[in-house]
Amino acid sequence: MNEKTTSPRFDGPVRSLAIIGGVLAAISILAGVAMLLMTWAQLNPPYVLTWLTMILLPIAFLLMLTSLILLMVRRKTT
């Protein structure tokens, strides 16, 4: 892409939303896997793992969806 066609005002927020969403999704998936492994080993997983999975994964998807929408808006304006 040409430097003139990219909009620098969207680059920071889009990149930060995507990175934060990816990190939250990774934490949520790791918490879910840890919960499943602890259950499989017949241990009692803490409720924090369940809440992390249930709360962080939808938030991560919303952040990544927002990032995608901002990218579509940027593409329409150029």
PyMOL Python script that loads the backbone (N, CA, C, O; Angstrom):
from pymol import cmd

cmd.read_pdbstr("""\
ATOM      1  N   MET A   1       0.820  -1.185   0.000  1.00  0.00           N
ATOM      2  CA  MET A   1       0.000   0.000   0.000  1.00  0.00           C
ATOM      3  C   MET A   1       0.863   1.247   0.000  1.00  0.00           C
ATOM      4  O   MET A   1       1.977   1.264   0.525  1.00  0.00           O
ATOM      5  N   ASN A   2       0.331   2.255  -0.586  1.00  0.00           N
ATOM      6  CA  ASN A   2       1.007   3.533  -0.614  1.00  0.00           C
ATOM      7  C   ASN A   2       0.831   4.229   0.738  1.00  0.00           C
ATOM      8  O   ASN A   2      -0.209   4.085   1.381  1.00  0.00           O
ATOM      9  N   GLU A   3       1.829   4.969   1.160  1.00  0.00           N
ATOM     10  CA  GLU A   3       1.754   5.654   2.450  1.00  0.00           C
ATOM     11  C   GLU A   3       0.659   6.706   2.477  1.00  0.00           C
ATOM     12  O   GLU A   3       0.114   6.998   3.541  1.00  0.00           O
ATOM     13  N   LYS A   4       0.332   7.274   1.344  1.00  0.00           N
ATOM     14  CA  LYS A   4      -0.702   8.299   1.293  1.00  0.00           C
ATOM     15  C   LYS A   4      -2.099   7.717   1.472  1.00  0.00           C
ATOM     16  O   LYS A   4      -3.001   8.421   1.926  1.00  0.00           O
ATOM     17  N   THR A   5      -2.299   6.434   1.122  1.00  0.00           N
ATOM     18  CA  THR A   5      -3.630   5.845   1.225  1.00  0.00           C
ATOM     19  C   THR A   5      -3.938   5.327   2.625  1.00  0.00           C
ATOM     20  O   THR A   5      -5.109   5.117   2.941  1.00  0.00           O
ATOM     21  N   THR A   6      -2.945   5.113   3.470  1.00  0.00           N
ATOM     22  CA  THR A   6      -3.228   4.647   4.826  1.00  0.00           C
ATOM     23  C   THR A   6      -3.545   5.833   5.719  1.00  0.00           C
ATOM     24  O   THR A   6      -2.963   6.909   5.584  1.00  0.00           O
ATOM     25  N   SER A   7      -4.472   5.615   6.625  1.00  0.00           N
ATOM     26  CA  SER A   7      -4.880   6.673   7.536  1.00  0.00           C
ATOM     27  C   SER A   7      -4.219   6.455   8.887  1.00  0.00           C
ATOM     28  O   SER A   7      -4.528   5.475   9.565  1.00  0.00           O
ATOM     29  N   PRO A   8      -3.321   7.340   9.298  1.00  0.00           N
ATOM     30  CA  PRO A   8      -2.616   7.119  10.559  1.00  0.00           C
ATOM     31  C   PRO A   8      -3.496   7.265  11.790  1.00  0.00           C
ATOM     32  O   PRO A   8      -3.119   6.794  12.863  1.00  0.00           O
ATOM     33  N   ARG A   9      -4.658   7.904  11.672  1.00  0.00           N
ATOM     34  CA  ARG A   9      -5.494   8.075  12.854  1.00  0.00           C
ATOM     35  C   ARG A   9      -6.165   6.775  13.268  1.00  0.00           C
ATOM     36  O   ARG A   9      -6.588   6.654  14.418  1.00  0.00           O
ATOM     37  N   PHE A  10      -6.279   5.800  12.375  1.00  0.00           N
ATOM     38  CA  PHE A  10      -6.870   4.516  12.713  1.00  0.00           C
ATOM     39  C   PHE A  10      -5.832   3.471  13.101  1.00  0.00           C
ATOM     40  O   PHE A  10      -6.178   2.473  13.733  1.00  0.00           O
ATOM     41  N   ASP A  11      -4.588   3.672  12.743  1.00  0.00           N
ATOM     42  CA  ASP A  11      -3.586   2.630  12.952  1.00  0.00           C
ATOM     43  C   ASP A  11      -3.393   2.288  14.422  1.00  0.00           C
ATOM     44  O   ASP A  11      -3.349   1.108  14.771  1.00  0.00           O
ATOM     45  N   GLY A  12      -3.279   3.274  15.279  1.00  0.00           N
ATOM     46  CA  GLY A  12      -3.055   3.008  16.702  1.00  0.00           C
ATOM     47  C   GLY A  12      -4.220   2.309  17.376  1.00  0.00           C
ATOM     48  O   GLY A  12      -4.021   1.266  17.998  1.00  0.00           O
ATOM     49  N   PRO A  13      -5.445   2.851  17.274  1.00  0.00           N
ATOM     50  CA  PRO A  13      -6.578   2.200  17.924  1.00  0.00           C
ATOM     51  C   PRO A  13      -6.880   0.803  17.378  1.00  0.00           C
ATOM     52  O   PRO A  13      -7.203  -0.107  18.141  1.00  0.00           O
ATOM     53  N   VAL A  14      -6.776   0.636  16.074  1.00  0.00           N
ATOM     54  CA  VAL A  14      -7.072  -0.673  15.493  1.00  0.00           C
ATOM     55  C   VAL A  14      -6.049  -1.697  15.961  1.00  0.00           C
ATOM     56  O   VAL A  14      -6.409  -2.808  16.350  1.00  0.00           O
ATOM     57  N   ARG A  15      -4.802  -1.331  15.925  1.00  0.00           N
ATOM     58  CA  ARG A  15      -3.756  -2.254  16.348  1.00  0.00           C
ATOM     59  C   ARG A  15      -3.881  -2.577  17.830  1.00  0.00           C
ATOM     60  O   ARG A  15      -3.727  -3.732  18.226  1.00  0.00           O
ATOM     61  N   SER A  16      -4.158  -1.567  18.654  1.00  0.00           N
ATOM     62  CA  SER A  16      -4.263  -1.826  20.092  1.00  0.00           C
ATOM     63  C   SER A  16      -5.490  -2.673  20.416  1.00  0.00           C
ATOM     64  O   SER A  16      -5.413  -3.551  21.275  1.00  0.00           O
ATOM     65  N   LEU A  17      -6.618  -2.434  19.751  1.00  0.00           N
ATOM     66  CA  LEU A  17      -7.804  -3.259  19.982  1.00  0.00           C
ATOM     67  C   LEU A  17      -7.559  -4.704  19.579  1.00  0.00           C
ATOM     68  O   LEU A  17      -7.974  -5.625  20.282  1.00  0.00           O
ATOM     69  N   ALA A  18      -6.892  -4.904  18.457  1.00  0.00           N
ATOM     70  CA  ALA A  18      -6.614  -6.263  18.006  1.00  0.00           C
ATOM     71  C   ALA A  18      -5.649  -6.979  18.951  1.00  0.00           C
ATOM     72  O   ALA A  18      -5.838  -8.158  19.251  1.00  0.00           O
ATOM     73  N   ILE A  19      -4.626  -6.283  19.418  1.00  0.00           N
ATOM     74  CA  ILE A  19      -3.662  -6.905  20.324  1.00  0.00           C
ATOM     75  C   ILE A  19      -4.310  -7.225  21.666  1.00  0.00           C
ATOM     76  O   ILE A  19      -4.114  -8.315  22.204  1.00  0.00           O
ATOM     77  N   ILE A  20      -5.081  -6.286  22.212  1.00  0.00           N
ATOM     78  CA  ILE A  20      -5.746  -6.527  23.493  1.00  0.00           C
ATOM     79  C   ILE A  20      -6.748  -7.673  23.362  1.00  0.00           C
ATOM     80  O   ILE A  20      -6.845  -8.524  24.246  1.00  0.00           O
ATOM     81  N   GLY A  21      -7.482  -7.688  22.268  1.00  0.00           N
ATOM     82  CA  GLY A  21      -8.431  -8.780  22.036  1.00  0.00           C
ATOM     83  C   GLY A  21      -7.743 -10.122  21.915  1.00  0.00           C
ATOM     84  O   GLY A  21      -8.236 -11.119  22.441  1.00  0.00           O
ATOM     85  N   GLY A  22      -6.617 -10.165  21.235  1.00  0.00           N
ATOM     86  CA  GLY A  22      -5.870 -11.416  21.111  1.00  0.00           C
ATOM     87  C   GLY A  22      -5.317 -11.903  22.433  1.00  0.00           C
ATOM     88  O   GLY A  22      -5.349 -13.098  22.729  1.00  0.00           O
ATOM     89  N   VAL A  23      -4.810 -10.972  23.230  1.00  0.00           N
ATOM     90  CA  VAL A  23      -4.269 -11.351  24.548  1.00  0.00           C
ATOM     91  C   VAL A  23      -5.388 -11.856  25.456  1.00  0.00           C
ATOM     92  O   VAL A  23      -5.218 -12.861  26.147  1.00  0.00           O
ATOM     93  N   LEU A  24      -6.527 -11.168  25.459  1.00  0.00           N
ATOM     94  CA  LEU A  24      -7.652 -11.618  26.283  1.00  0.00           C
ATOM     95  C   LEU A  24      -8.172 -12.975  25.827  1.00  0.00           C
ATOM     96  O   LEU A  24      -8.539 -13.808  26.655  1.00  0.00           O
ATOM     97  N   ALA A  25      -8.207 -13.204  24.515  1.00  0.00           N
ATOM     98  CA  ALA A  25      -8.653 -14.506  24.012  1.00  0.00           C
ATOM     99  C   ALA A  25      -7.676 -15.600  24.421  1.00  0.00           C
ATOM    100  O   ALA A  25      -8.094 -16.695  24.798  1.00  0.00           O
ATOM    101  N   ALA A  26      -6.379 -15.314  24.350  1.00  0.00           N
ATOM    102  CA  ALA A  26      -5.389 -16.312  24.749  1.00  0.00           C
ATOM    103  C   ALA A  26      -5.499 -16.642  26.236  1.00  0.00           C
ATOM    104  O   ALA A  26      -5.430 -17.810  26.616  1.00  0.00           O
ATOM    105  N   ILE A  27      -5.670 -15.625  27.079  1.00  0.00           N
ATOM    106  CA  ILE A  27      -5.833 -15.856  28.520  1.00  0.00           C
ATOM    107  C   ILE A  27      -7.090 -16.678  28.785  1.00  0.00           C
ATOM    108  O   ILE A  27      -7.078 -17.592  29.610  1.00  0.00           O
ATOM    109  N   SER A  28      -8.168 -16.352  28.086  1.00  0.00           N
ATOM    110  CA  SER A  28      -9.423 -17.065  28.279  1.00  0.00           C
ATOM    111  C   SER A  28      -9.309 -18.519  27.849  1.00  0.00           C
ATOM    112  O   SER A  28      -9.804 -19.409  28.540  1.00  0.00           O
ATOM    113  N   ILE A  29      -8.670 -18.767  26.731  1.00  0.00           N
ATOM    114  CA  ILE A  29      -8.511 -20.145  26.251  1.00  0.00           C
ATOM    115  C   ILE A  29      -7.608 -20.939  27.184  1.00  0.00           C
ATOM    116  O   ILE A  29      -7.885 -22.103  27.474  1.00  0.00           O
ATOM    117  N   LEU A  30      -6.534 -20.320  27.654  1.00  0.00           N
ATOM    118  CA  LEU A  30      -5.661 -21.014  28.603  1.00  0.00           C
ATOM    119  C   LEU A  30      -6.390 -21.325  29.912  1.00  0.00           C
ATOM    120  O   LEU A  30      -6.193 -22.394  30.489  1.00  0.00           O
ATOM    121  N   ALA A  31      -7.222 -20.408  30.378  1.00  0.00           N
ATOM    122  CA  ALA A  31      -7.993 -20.659  31.596  1.00  0.00           C
ATOM    123  C   ALA A  31      -8.990 -21.790  31.374  1.00  0.00           C
ATOM    124  O   ALA A  31      -9.193 -22.621  32.259  1.00  0.00           O
ATOM    125  N   GLY A  32      -9.607 -21.827  30.211  1.00  0.00           N
ATOM    126  CA  GLY A  32     -10.545 -22.913  29.902  1.00  0.00           C
ATOM    127  C   GLY A  32      -9.865 -24.263  29.820  1.00  0.00           C
ATOM    128  O   GLY A  32     -10.386 -25.260  30.320  1.00  0.00           O
ATOM    129  N   VAL A  33      -8.698 -24.298  29.187  1.00  0.00           N
ATOM    130  CA  VAL A  33      -7.954 -25.555  29.092  1.00  0.00           C
ATOM    131  C   VAL A  33      -7.488 -26.005  30.470  1.00  0.00           C
ATOM    132  O   VAL A  33      -7.551 -27.191  30.793  1.00  0.00           O
ATOM    133  N   ALA A  34      -7.019 -25.057  31.285  1.00  0.00           N
ATOM    134  CA  ALA A  34      -6.595 -25.410  32.638  1.00  0.00           C
ATOM    135  C   ALA A  34      -7.772 -25.948  33.451  1.00  0.00           C
ATOM    136  O   ALA A  34      -7.615 -26.892  34.225  1.00  0.00           O
ATOM    137  N   MET A  35      -8.946 -25.349  33.275  1.00  0.00           N
ATOM    138  CA  MET A  35     -10.133 -25.818  33.979  1.00  0.00           C
ATOM    139  C   MET A  35     -10.496 -27.232  33.537  1.00  0.00           C
ATOM    140  O   MET A  35     -10.823 -28.080  34.367  1.00  0.00           O
ATOM    141  N   LEU A  36     -10.439 -27.485  32.233  1.00  0.00           N
ATOM    142  CA  LEU A  36     -10.759 -28.827  31.738  1.00  0.00           C
ATOM    143  C   LEU A  36      -9.748 -29.861  32.210  1.00  0.00           C
ATOM    144  O   LEU A  36     -10.124 -30.979  32.561  1.00  0.00           O
ATOM    145  N   LEU A  37      -8.473 -29.500  32.222  1.00  0.00           N
ATOM    146  CA  LEU A  37      -7.456 -30.439  32.690  1.00  0.00           C
ATOM    147  C   LEU A  37      -7.604 -30.736  34.182  1.00  0.00           C
ATOM    148  O   LEU A  37      -7.423 -31.872  34.619  1.00  0.00           O
ATOM    149  N   MET A  38      -7.931 -29.707  34.951  1.00  0.00           N
ATOM    150  CA  MET A  38      -8.132 -29.934  36.385  1.00  0.00           C
ATOM    151  C   MET A  38      -9.366 -30.796  36.635  1.00  0.00           C
ATOM    152  O   MET A  38      -9.358 -31.631  37.540  1.00  0.00           O
ATOM    153  N   THR A  39     -10.410 -30.611  35.861  1.00  0.00           N
ATOM    154  CA  THR A  39     -11.604 -31.432  36.004  1.00  0.00           C
ATOM    155  C   THR A  39     -11.311 -32.868  35.593  1.00  0.00           C
ATOM    156  O   THR A  39     -11.767 -33.810  36.241  1.00  0.00           O
ATOM    157  N   TRP A  40     -10.559 -33.031  34.528  1.00  0.00           N
ATOM    158  CA  TRP A  40     -10.195 -34.364  34.051  1.00  0.00           C
ATOM    159  C   TRP A  40      -9.343 -35.101  35.080  1.00  0.00           C
ATOM    160  O   TRP A  40      -9.456 -36.320  35.214  1.00  0.00           O
ATOM    161  N   ALA A  41      -8.498 -34.385  35.800  1.00  0.00           N
ATOM    162  CA  ALA A  41      -7.656 -34.983  36.839  1.00  0.00           C
ATOM    163  C   ALA A  41      -8.412 -35.128  38.161  1.00  0.00           C
ATOM    164  O   ALA A  41      -7.811 -35.445  39.187  1.00  0.00           O
ATOM    165  N   GLN A  42      -9.715 -34.899  38.139  1.00  0.00           N
ATOM    166  CA  GLN A  42     -10.602 -35.017  39.293  1.00  0.00           C
ATOM    167  C   GLN A  42     -10.218 -34.063  40.424  1.00  0.00           C
ATOM    168  O   GLN A  42     -10.344 -34.392  41.604  1.00  0.00           O
ATOM    169  N   LEU A  43      -9.757 -32.902  40.046  1.00  0.00           N
ATOM    170  CA  LEU A  43      -9.498 -31.833  41.001  1.00  0.00           C
ATOM    171  C   LEU A  43     -10.655 -30.835  40.921  1.00  0.00           C
ATOM    172  O   LEU A  43     -11.423 -30.844  39.960  1.00  0.00           O
ATOM    173  N   ASN A  44     -10.767 -30.016  41.892  1.00  0.00           N
ATOM    174  CA  ASN A  44     -11.817 -29.007  41.904  1.00  0.00           C
ATOM    175  C   ASN A  44     -11.225 -27.679  41.427  1.00  0.00           C
ATOM    176  O   ASN A  44     -10.538 -26.998  42.188  1.00  0.00           O
ATOM    177  N   PRO A  45     -11.489 -27.308  40.163  1.00  0.00           N
ATOM    178  CA  PRO A  45     -10.909 -26.056  39.665  1.00  0.00           C
ATOM    179  C   PRO A  45     -11.537 -24.850  40.363  1.00  0.00           C
ATOM    180  O   PRO A  45     -12.724 -24.874  40.689  1.00  0.00           O
ATOM    181  N   PRO A  46     -10.761 -23.809  40.591  1.00  0.00           N
ATOM    182  CA  PRO A  46     -11.327 -22.604  41.220  1.00  0.00           C
ATOM    183  C   PRO A  46     -12.320 -21.914  40.282  1.00  0.00           C
ATOM    184  O   PRO A  46     -12.247 -22.033  39.059  1.00  0.00           O
ATOM    185  N   TYR A  47     -13.240 -21.196  40.902  1.00  0.00           N
ATOM    186  CA  TYR A  47     -14.266 -20.509  40.116  1.00  0.00           C
ATOM    187  C   TYR A  47     -13.688 -19.383  39.264  1.00  0.00           C
ATOM    188  O   TYR A  47     -14.309 -18.940  38.298  1.00  0.00           O
ATOM    189  N   VAL A  48     -12.506 -18.931  39.626  1.00  0.00           N
ATOM    190  CA  VAL A  48     -11.872 -17.851  38.851  1.00  0.00           C
ATOM    191  C   VAL A  48     -11.629 -18.300  37.413  1.00  0.00           C
ATOM    192  O   VAL A  48     -11.789 -17.509  36.483  1.00  0.00           O
ATOM    193  N   LEU A  49     -11.246 -19.551  37.224  1.00  0.00           N
ATOM    194  CA  LEU A  49     -11.007 -20.052  35.867  1.00  0.00           C
ATOM    195  C   LEU A  49     -12.294 -20.060  35.049  1.00  0.00           C
ATOM    196  O   LEU A  49     -12.286 -19.736  33.861  1.00  0.00           O
ATOM    197  N   THR A  50     -13.384 -20.428  35.683  1.00  0.00           N
ATOM    198  CA  THR A  50     -14.665 -20.429  34.978  1.00  0.00           C
ATOM    199  C   THR A  50     -15.073 -19.010  34.603  1.00  0.00           C
ATOM    200  O   THR A  50     -15.512 -18.759  33.481  1.00  0.00           O
ATOM    201  N   TRP A  51     -14.926 -18.085  35.544  1.00  0.00           N
ATOM    202  CA  TRP A  51     -15.310 -16.701  35.266  1.00  0.00           C
ATOM    203  C   TRP A  51     -14.409 -16.060  34.228  1.00  0.00           C
ATOM    204  O   TRP A  51     -14.878 -15.290  33.390  1.00  0.00           O
ATOM    205  N   LEU A  52     -13.114 -16.369  34.273  1.00  0.00           N
ATOM    206  CA  LEU A  52     -12.211 -15.817  33.259  1.00  0.00           C
ATOM    207  C   LEU A  52     -12.634 -16.248  31.861  1.00  0.00           C
ATOM    208  O   LEU A  52     -12.647 -15.445  30.929  1.00  0.00           O
ATOM    209  N   THR A  53     -12.978 -17.520  31.728  1.00  0.00           N
ATOM    210  CA  THR A  53     -13.384 -18.021  30.415  1.00  0.00           C
ATOM    211  C   THR A  53     -14.701 -17.395  29.968  1.00  0.00           C
ATOM    212  O   THR A  53     -14.840 -16.995  28.812  1.00  0.00           O
ATOM    213  N   MET A  54     -15.659 -17.309  30.875  1.00  0.00           N
ATOM    214  CA  MET A  54     -16.981 -16.801  30.486  1.00  0.00           C
ATOM    215  C   MET A  54     -16.993 -15.306  30.223  1.00  0.00           C
ATOM    216  O   MET A  54     -17.815 -14.830  29.440  1.00  0.00           O
ATOM    217  N   ILE A  55     -16.111 -14.560  30.854  1.00  0.00           N
ATOM    218  CA  ILE A  55     -16.144 -13.104  30.699  1.00  0.00           C
ATOM    219  C   ILE A  55     -15.157 -12.625  29.636  1.00  0.00           C
ATOM    220  O   ILE A  55     -15.500 -11.790  28.798  1.00  0.00           O
ATOM    221  N   LEU A  56     -13.933 -13.151  29.670  1.00  0.00           N
ATOM    222  CA  LEU A  56     -12.907 -12.608  28.781  1.00  0.00           C
ATOM    223  C   LEU A  56     -13.092 -12.993  27.313  1.00  0.00           C
ATOM    224  O   LEU A  56     -12.765 -12.204  26.426  1.00  0.00           O
ATOM    225  N   LEU A  57     -13.607 -14.187  27.046  1.00  0.00           N
ATOM    226  CA  LEU A  57     -13.745 -14.594  25.645  1.00  0.00           C
ATOM    227  C   LEU A  57     -14.746 -13.729  24.877  1.00  0.00           C
ATOM    228  O   LEU A  57     -14.422 -13.299  23.769  1.00  0.00           O
ATOM    229  N   PRO A  58     -15.938 -13.451  25.400  1.00  0.00           N
ATOM    230  CA  PRO A  58     -16.832 -12.536  24.672  1.00  0.00           C
ATOM    231  C   PRO A  58     -16.267 -11.121  24.536  1.00  0.00           C
ATOM    232  O   PRO A  58     -16.452 -10.472  23.507  1.00  0.00           O
ATOM    233  N   ILE A  59     -15.576 -10.645  25.578  1.00  0.00           N
ATOM    234  CA  ILE A  59     -14.962  -9.321  25.488  1.00  0.00           C
ATOM    235  C   ILE A  59     -13.901  -9.304  24.394  1.00  0.00           C
ATOM    236  O   ILE A  59     -13.796  -8.336  23.641  1.00  0.00           O
ATOM    237  N   ALA A  60     -13.113 -10.379  24.309  1.00  0.00           N
ATOM    238  CA  ALA A  60     -12.080 -10.453  23.276  1.00  0.00           C
ATOM    239  C   ALA A  60     -12.702 -10.441  21.884  1.00  0.00           C
ATOM    240  O   ALA A  60     -12.206  -9.762  20.985  1.00  0.00           O
ATOM    241  N   PHE A  61     -13.793 -11.196  21.703  1.00  0.00           N
ATOM    242  CA  PHE A  61     -14.444 -11.198  20.396  1.00  0.00           C
ATOM    243  C   PHE A  61     -15.035  -9.832  20.053  1.00  0.00           C
ATOM    244  O   PHE A  61     -14.986  -9.410  18.898  1.00  0.00           O
ATOM    245  N   LEU A  62     -15.587  -9.145  21.035  1.00  0.00           N
ATOM    246  CA  LEU A  62     -16.117  -7.805  20.778  1.00  0.00           C
ATOM    247  C   LEU A  62     -15.006  -6.827  20.403  1.00  0.00           C
ATOM    248  O   LEU A  62     -15.185  -5.986  19.521  1.00  0.00           O
ATOM    249  N   LEU A  63     -13.862  -6.937  21.073  1.00  0.00           N
ATOM    250  CA  LEU A  63     -12.740  -6.052  20.725  1.00  0.00           C
ATOM    251  C   LEU A  63     -12.237  -6.329  19.313  1.00  0.00           C
ATOM    252  O   LEU A  63     -11.948  -5.401  18.558  1.00  0.00           O
ATOM    253  N   MET A  64     -12.133  -7.603  18.960  1.00  0.00           N
ATOM    254  CA  MET A  64     -11.666  -7.932  17.604  1.00  0.00           C
ATOM    255  C   MET A  64     -12.700  -7.551  16.555  1.00  0.00           C
ATOM    256  O   MET A  64     -12.342  -7.157  15.445  1.00  0.00           O
ATOM    257  N   LEU A  65     -13.993  -7.667  16.899  1.00  0.00           N
ATOM    258  CA  LEU A  65     -15.039  -7.232  15.977  1.00  0.00           C
ATOM    259  C   LEU A  65     -14.992  -5.724  15.781  1.00  0.00           C
ATOM    260  O   LEU A  65     -15.174  -5.238  14.665  1.00  0.00           O
ATOM    261  N   THR A  66     -14.751  -4.982  16.849  1.00  0.00           N
ATOM    262  CA  THR A  66     -14.605  -3.526  16.746  1.00  0.00           C
ATOM    263  C   THR A  66     -13.417  -3.159  15.880  1.00  0.00           C
ATOM    264  O   THR A  66     -13.484  -2.228  15.077  1.00  0.00           O
ATOM    265  N   SER A  67     -12.334  -3.892  16.044  1.00  0.00           N
ATOM    266  CA  SER A  67     -11.153  -3.664  15.210  1.00  0.00           C
ATOM    267  C   SER A  67     -11.473  -3.907  13.738  1.00  0.00           C
ATOM    268  O   SER A  67     -11.055  -3.141  12.870  1.00  0.00           O
ATOM    269  N   LEU A  68     -12.215  -4.973  13.465  1.00  0.00           N
ATOM    270  CA  LEU A  68     -12.592  -5.274  12.088  1.00  0.00           C
ATOM    271  C   LEU A  68     -13.502  -4.199  11.511  1.00  0.00           C
ATOM    272  O   LEU A  68     -13.352  -3.824  10.348  1.00  0.00           O
ATOM    273  N   ILE A  69     -14.439  -3.701  12.302  1.00  0.00           N
ATOM    274  CA  ILE A  69     -15.345  -2.649  11.828  1.00  0.00           C
ATOM    275  C   ILE A  69     -14.568  -1.367  11.544  1.00  0.00           C
ATOM    276  O   ILE A  69     -14.821  -0.693  10.545  1.00  0.00           O
ATOM    277  N   LEU A  70     -13.620  -1.027  12.424  1.00  0.00           N
ATOM    278  CA  LEU A  70     -12.797   0.163  12.162  1.00  0.00           C
ATOM    279  C   LEU A  70     -11.979   0.017  10.889  1.00  0.00           C
ATOM    280  O   LEU A  70     -11.800   0.985  10.150  1.00  0.00           O
ATOM    281  N   LEU A  71     -11.482  -1.185  10.629  1.00  0.00           N
ATOM    282  CA  LEU A  71     -10.748  -1.412   9.386  1.00  0.00           C
ATOM    283  C   LEU A  71     -11.659  -1.280   8.171  1.00  0.00           C
ATOM    284  O   LEU A  71     -11.231  -0.774   7.133  1.00  0.00           O
ATOM    285  N   MET A  72     -12.913  -1.729   8.284  1.00  0.00           N
ATOM    286  CA  MET A  72     -13.843  -1.584   7.166  1.00  0.00           C
ATOM    287  C   MET A  72     -14.189  -0.122   6.938  1.00  0.00           C
ATOM    288  O   MET A  72     -14.322   0.306   5.791  1.00  0.00           O
ATOM    289  N   VAL A  73     -14.336   0.651   8.002  1.00  0.00           N
ATOM    290  CA  VAL A  73     -14.615   2.088   7.870  1.00  0.00           C
ATOM    291  C   VAL A  73     -13.432   2.781   7.207  1.00  0.00           C
ATOM    292  O   VAL A  73     -13.616   3.635   6.340  1.00  0.00           O
ATOM    293  N   ARG A  74     -12.227   2.419   7.608  1.00  0.00           N
ATOM    294  CA  ARG A  74     -11.042   3.020   7.004  1.00  0.00           C
ATOM    295  C   ARG A  74     -10.955   2.682   5.530  1.00  0.00           C
ATOM    296  O   ARG A  74     -10.579   3.522   4.713  1.00  0.00           O
ATOM    297  N   ARG A  75     -11.306   1.440   5.188  1.00  0.00           N
ATOM    298  CA  ARG A  75     -11.228   1.053   3.779  1.00  0.00           C
ATOM    299  C   ARG A  75     -12.274   1.807   2.948  1.00  0.00           C
ATOM    300  O   ARG A  75     -12.012   2.170   1.801  1.00  0.00           O
ATOM    301  N   LYS A  76     -13.441   2.039   3.519  1.00  0.00           N
ATOM    302  CA  LYS A  76     -14.471   2.773   2.782  1.00  0.00           C
ATOM    303  C   LYS A  76     -14.086   4.241   2.573  1.00  0.00           C
ATOM    304  O   LYS A  76     -14.424   4.837   1.551  1.00  0.00           O
ATOM    305  N   THR A  77     -13.374   4.818   3.551  1.00  0.00           N
ATOM    306  CA  THR A  77     -13.022   6.239   3.424  1.00  0.00           C
ATOM    307  C   THR A  77     -11.863   6.470   2.487  1.00  0.00           C
ATOM    308  O   THR A  77     -11.664   7.594   2.026  1.00  0.00           O
ATOM    309  N   THR A  78     -11.085   5.433   2.187  1.00  0.00           N
ATOM    310  CA  THR A  78      -9.941   5.643   1.273  1.00  0.00           C
ATOM    311  C   THR A  78     -10.306   5.292  -0.137  1.00  0.00           C
ATOM    312  O   THR A  78      -9.473   5.405  -1.036  1.00  0.00           O
TER     313      THR A  78
END
""", "prot")
cmd.dss("prot")
cmd.show_as("cartoon", "prot")
cmd.util.cbc("prot")
cmd.orient("prot")
